[in-house]
């Protein structure tokens, strides 16, 4: 499969001439979801869910479908009957040639005064995991590729490093990084690389927007 970073938390994954996109939000490339066969959205925050861009993608491809939580689905399901599917933790389904498992329930705590919303992560073909805005460990799976949310109002570096160790992937690729400067990427790269405290053996990678990697 081929993975392409499309800005912030959005990734575009291609396999066998089909395309799946996760979290085409406001911080991702504007056309990130256009041409997708399947779109997955982890939660309702604007940097992961942009209603206009989802509608554009569904209009562009009449066969495209979306899988997401109720908090997102109810915004667009009426306009696209039968094409927007509501899912939750424990669900399994197939989309764009991928076998997908849903893991997690809640968004990470931003602050105790801010109510928590729902959030899910998606495990593709038992090998690639995108957690959305949470540090969910997909139990019972040896993840090959972890999409790693490196920077957010809800996390700190120690948590991110321990998350990589807990998931124990072969590689961790940065997502949720739109608010970081180039200097910050240098620091995170060092701390998550060979000169840092140690990721448990996981290779740490960063893709710039539009850059691809064969998995």
C-alpha positions in Angstrom: 0.0 0.0 0.0 1.0 3.6 -0.5 0.6 6.2 2.2 0.6 9.9 1.5 0.6 12.7 4.1 -2.1 15.3 3.2 -1.4 17.8 6.0 -1.9 17.7 9.8 -3.8 14.4 10.7 -4.9 13.6 7.2 -3.5 10.6 5.3 -4.4 9.1 1.9 -3.8 5.4 1.5 -3.9 3.6 -1.8 -4.0 -0.2 -2.5 -5.1 -2.2 -5.5 -6.2 1.0 -7.3 -8.5 2.0 -4.5 -8.1 5.0 -2.2 -9.0 5.6 1.4 -8.6 8.9 3.2 -8.6 9.5 7.0 -9.5 12.9 8.6 -9.6 15.4 5.8 -10.0 18.4 8.1 -9.5 22.2 7.7 -5.7 22.0 8.3 -5.2 19.3 5.6 -4.8 19.9 1.9 -8.1 21.3 0.4 -8.5 18.5 -2.1 -7.3 15.7 0.2 -10.5 13.7 0.0 -11.3 14.3 -3.7 -11.2 11.1 -5.7 -11.4 8.9 -2.6 -13.4 5.7 -2.6 -13.8 5.7 1.2 -13.4 8.3 3.9 -12.9 7.7 7.6 -13.3 10.5 10.2 -12.2 10.0 13.8 -14.2 12.8 15.4 -15.9 16.1 15.0 -13.1 18.7 15.6 -12.6 21.0 12.7 -9.0 19.9 12.1 -10.3 16.4 11.4 -13.7 17.1 10.0 -14.5 19.7 7.4 -18.1 19.3 6.2 -17.7 21.2 3.0 -14.7 19.1 1.9 -16.6 15.9 2.6 -19.5 17.1 0.6 -17.2 18.0 -2.3 -15.6 14.5 -2.2 -18.9 12.7 -2.2 -20.2 14.9 -5.1 -17.0 14.2 -7.0 -17.3 10.4 -6.7 -20.9 9.1 -6.6 -19.6 5.8 -5.3 -17.6 7.3 -2.4 -18.8 6.5 1.2 -18.0 7.7 4.7 -17.6 5.8 7.9 -17.6 7.9 11.1 -19.2 8.6 14.5 -22.7 9.8 15.0 -21.4 13.3 16.0 -20.1 13.7 12.4 -22.5 11.5 10.4 -25.6 13.5 11.4 -24.3 16.6 9.7 -24.2 15.0 6.2 -26.1 11.7 6.2 -29.4 13.3 5.1 -27.8 14.7 2.0 -26.1 11.4 1.0 -28.6 8.6 1.9 -27.0 5.2 2.2 -23.4 6.6 1.8 -22.7 7.7 5.4 -22.2 4.9 7.9 -22.2 5.4 11.7 -19.7 3.2 13.6 -18.3 2.8 17.1 -15.7 0.8 19.1 -15.6 -2.9 18.3 -17.2 -2.5 14.8 -15.5 -4.1 11.8 -16.2 -3.3 8.1 -14.5 -3.3 4.7 -14.0 -0.2 2.7 -11.9 0.5 -0.5 -10.4 -3.0 -0.2 -9.3 -2.6 3.4 -10.4 -4.6 6.4 -11.0 -2.1 9.2 -11.5 -2.4 12.9 -12.7 0.5 15.2 -10.8 1.1 18.4 -11.4 3.6 21.2 -14.3 5.7 22.5 -13.3 9.1 23.8 -11.1 12.0 22.8 -8.1 12.6 25.0 -8.6 15.0 27.9 -7.8 18.6 26.9 -8.7 20.1 30.3 -11.0 18.8 33.1 -13.2 21.9 32.4 -13.7 20.9 28.8 -16.3 18.2 28.2 -14.9 15.1 26.4 -16.3 14.2 23.0 -16.2 10.8 21.2 -13.3 9.7 19.2 -12.3 6.5 17.5 -9.2 5.1 15.9 -9.1 2.9 12.7 -6.9 -0.2 12.3 -6.4 -1.0 8.6 -5.6 -4.6 7.5 -4.4 -5.3 11.1 -1.2 -3.3 10.3 -1.8 0.5 10.2 -3.4 2.4 13.1 -4.7 6.0 13.1 -5.9 6.9 16.6 -7.4 10.3 15.9 -7.1 12.5 19.0 -6.4 9.8 21.6 -3.6 7.5 22.7 -5.6 4.3 22.2 -3.7 1.0 22.1 -5.4 -1.4 19.7 -5.4 -4.5 22.0 -4.5 -7.8 20.5 -2.6 -6.5 17.5 1.1 -6.0 16.6 0.8 -2.8 14.7 3.3 -2.3 11.9 2.7 1.4 11.3 1.4 3.8 13.9 0.2 7.3 12.9 1.5 9.3 15.8 -0.2 12.5 17.0 3.0 14.4 18.1 1.5 17.7 19.1 -1.8 18.9 20.5 -3.4 20.8 23.4 -4.1 17.5 25.0 -0.6 15.9 25.0 3.0 16.2 26.1 6.1 14.5 24.9 6.4 12.0 27.7 2.9 10.7 26.9 3.8 10.4 23.2 7.0 8.5 23.8 5.2 6.1 26.2 2.4 5.6 23.7 4.9 4.5 21.0 6.4 2.1 23.5 2.9 0.7 24.5 1.8 0.2 20.9 5.3 -1.2 19.9 5.0 -0.6 16.2 7.7 -1.2 13.6 7.5 2.4 12.6 5.8 5.6 13.9 4.9 8.4 11.4 4.0 11.9 12.6 0.5 13.3 12.3 -1.3 16.1 14.2 1.7 18.4 13.6 0.2 21.5 11.7 0.9 23.8 14.7 4.6 22.9 14.9 7.4 25.0 13.4 10.4 23.6 11.5 12.4 24.0 14.7 9.9 21.9 16.6 10.2 19.1 14.1 13.9 19.0 14.6 13.4 18.7 18.4 10.7 16.0 18.1 12.8 14.1 15.6 15.8 14.0 17.9 13.7 13.0 20.9 11.9 10.2 19.0 15.1 9.2 17.2 18.3 7.3 18.3 19.4 10.2 20.4 16.2 10.3 22.5 15.1 8.2 25.5 14.2 5.3 23.2 11.0 4.3 21.4 11.4 0.6 22.1 12.8 -0.1 18.6 10.2 1.7 16.5 11.5 3.7 13.6 10.4 7.3 13.7 9.5 9.1 10.4 8.1 12.4 9.4 6.4 13.0 6.0 5.9 16.5 4.7 2.5 17.3 3.1 2.3 15.5 -0.2 5.2 13.2 0.6 4.5 9.4 0.2 5.8 6.2 1.6 5.4 2.6 0.4 4.3 0.3 3.2 
